[in-house]
Amino acid sequence: MEVTIIMEDQAVSVDGEFLYLDFVVSDTIWAVHWDGTSGEVEYRDGSPSETISDFTPYQVYVDAYNTEVARIAASEAAEAAKFSVRRAGAYPDIEEQLDMQYHDLVNNTTLWADSLLAVKTAIPKE
């Protein structure tokens, strides 16, 4: 797992995917880089970077990142579920759809397709 933490921006990158989080910014650290086995800490005051072999003090930022990733995924899933429920509830009952299909065949009309298109137009995929 590769991690970059940029304190001033409150940005955390895990394996190249950045998120901007709300966390307390260090007064002394500019950034932390970790390649999975070793890394470095860059300081704000221009001091030389420090090589690190233990990421434990910075794991809290990755934990916050993972929590936010899970929150975003849950929010997107909830939105998708709401969309599915809204659209499914707007379609005519299956019995009515079957009746439309029968009348479309007999009368050479497009009632059924038109009714589905009306729902898809009124409640588009987001």
RAVEN-V865451 format. One record per residue. SS is DSSP state (@ for helix, = for strand, . for the rest). D_CENTER is the distance of its C-alpha to the mean C-alpha in Angstrom with 2 decimals. Layout:
ss=SS d_center=D_CENTER
ss=SS d_center=D_CENTER
This chain:
ss=. d_center=19.28
ss=. d_center=19.56
ss== d_center=18.63
ss== d_center=19.33
ss== d_center=19.51
ss== d_center=20.80
ss=. d_center=22.29
ss=. d_center=23.23
ss=. d_center=19.84
ss=. d_center=18.15
ss== d_center=15.92
ss== d_center=14.98
ss== d_center=14.36
ss== d_center=14.14
ss=. d_center=15.38
ss=. d_center=14.78
ss== d_center=11.12
ss== d_center=11.63
ss== d_center=10.25
ss== d_center=12.76
ss=. d_center=13.85
ss=. d_center=16.89
ss=. d_center=19.54
ss=. d_center=23.26
ss=. d_center=24.24
ss=. d_center=27.09
ss=. d_center=30.27
ss=. d_center=31.39
ss== d_center=28.49
ss== d_center=26.97
ss== d_center=24.61
ss== d_center=24.19
ss== d_center=23.70
ss== d_center=23.59
ss=. d_center=23.98
ss=. d_center=23.96
ss=. d_center=27.67
ss=. d_center=28.71
ss== d_center=27.68
ss== d_center=28.93
ss== d_center=28.73
ss== d_center=29.53
ss== d_center=31.44
ss=. d_center=31.63
ss=. d_center=35.42
ss=. d_center=35.95
ss=. d_center=36.99
ss=. d_center=36.56
ss=. d_center=33.32
ss== d_center=33.58
ss== d_center=32.82
ss== d_center=31.12
ss=. d_center=31.15
ss=. d_center=29.41
ss=. d_center=25.78
ss=@ d_center=26.20
ss=@ d_center=26.60
ss=@ d_center=23.17
ss=@ d_center=21.26
ss=@ d_center=20.34
ss=@ d_center=17.95
ss=@ d_center=16.17
ss=@ d_center=16.20
ss=@ d_center=14.62
ss=@ d_center=11.88
ss=@ d_center=11.36
ss=@ d_center=11.60
ss=@ d_center=8.90
ss=@ d_center=6.45
ss=@ d_center=8.03
ss=@ d_center=8.04
ss=@ d_center=4.48
ss=@ d_center=4.79
ss=@ d_center=8.16
ss=@ d_center=7.77
ss=@ d_center=6.32
ss=@ d_center=9.07
ss=@ d_center=11.47
ss=@ d_center=11.23
ss=@ d_center=11.86
ss=@ d_center=14.65
ss=@ d_center=16.11
ss=@ d_center=16.33
ss=@ d_center=18.06
ss=@ d_center=20.41
ss=@ d_center=21.31
ss=@ d_center=22.10
ss=@ d_center=23.90
ss=@ d_center=25.97
ss=@ d_center=27.06
ss=. d_center=28.58
ss=. d_center=32.29
ss=. d_center=33.42
ss=@ d_center=34.04
ss=@ d_center=37.79
ss=@ d_center=37.68
ss=@ d_center=35.70
ss=@ d_center=38.31
ss=@ d_center=41.05
ss=@ d_center=39.54
ss=@ d_center=39.44
ss=@ d_center=43.06
ss=@ d_center=44.17
ss=@ d_center=42.32
ss=@ d_center=44.33
ss=@ d_center=47.57
ss=@ d_center=47.29
ss=. d_center=45.37
ss=. d_center=42.67
ss=. d_center=38.88
ss=@ d_center=38.24
ss=@ d_center=35.66
ss=@ d_center=33.58
ss=@ d_center=33.98
ss=@ d_center=32.75
ss=@ d_center=29.57
ss=@ d_center=28.99
ss=@ d_center=29.56
ss=@ d_center=26.76
ss=@ d_center=24.34
ss=@ d_center=25.40
ss=@ d_center=25.23
ss=. d_center=21.75
ss=. d_center=19.92
ss=. d_center=16.60
ss=. d_center=14.03
